[in-house]
Amino acid sequence: MTAFKSLSRAMAKGYYRDKATLFFAFVFPLMFLVIFGLLFRDGGDEKIKLGVVGDGPVVVALENTGAVEIVRPGLDEGLKQVREGDLPGLVEVDGDSVELHYAASDQARAGLVQGLVSGVTQHVNVQATGQPPAFAYSAAQVEDSSLKPIQYLTPGILSWGIAITAVFGASLSLVSWRRKQVLRRLRLAPVTVGTVLSARIVVTIAVAALQALLFVAVALLPVFGLRLSGTWWLAIPVFLSGILAFFAIGMLVGAFCKTEEAASGAANIVVLPMAFLSGTFFPVDVAPGWVQAVSLAFPLRHMNDGMLAFLVRGQGAEALLLPCGVLLAFTVVVSAIAAKVFTWEDS
């Protein structure tokens, strides 16, 4: 126990004395949270700008949706703006005729304005007949209507920050200790491998817990408006499983690399692509099918999904099975490989 406390204390002191490590563990990921949080803070209030030529009940209905900002550029100027991509569409109303002009080169916006104008026009048609609609339609958001973009940004960027801490911390420590003969001296001392690993894991968990507290505290500020779901505490097992998975990756990187520079480069090669392919910065659901398939092989994808399930969606304990199972299985496999290639001294 004395050896464990001494090692943990020494590792913690070495961690907070390294300014570069502190920057990349806390400041670097927090910058992304603040930047994206501010950029998308009012994303849900943005209206679709739609050009209109003419008047009538369809134009009035479009304005009443609350989702459209009507501009009146004139027919020729409006068509020009649509061609140049400055307007997603131009509605030309001539008596009972309603024609939508759009640019097919932007399929996403074209589909959006077509669906909007078509739906509003059909609604006006039904009202004009005086007959009740044959089918009743309603739509309801499954999450709390007060949710803001920060709800979806926080879990992914927090998971990425923890991945950085665990992978870089474990790999750089292992390489540095091997190069400085610290591992050799520990091997000759009455200290077991389990004690060394346990001390390193405890320090990693402590740093990650501080990261999580800092991230959540910043996201809860009124300027961002994070609201935790009722089952937020179920994210803790996912959080711990993720730390173990990324710690195992760090040990594997440290077992292969001979210098701190090589370990840092290898850790970047592992963590950065994983962040972009696992839904940290953008929803992976909108990515091509092959990207979604590849992302399932990454532990960060499952940690992101698990944290999102409890911090935002309020899912129950049954949702723990998949993310925790995958992360723990990943930890066992990668740890076994790291143990096979581990060496106490440079050859």
Order of alpha helices (4+ residues) and beta strands (2+ residues): alpha-alpha-alpha-beta-alpha-beta-alpha-beta-beta-alpha-alpha-alpha-alpha-alpha-alpha-alpha-alpha-alpha
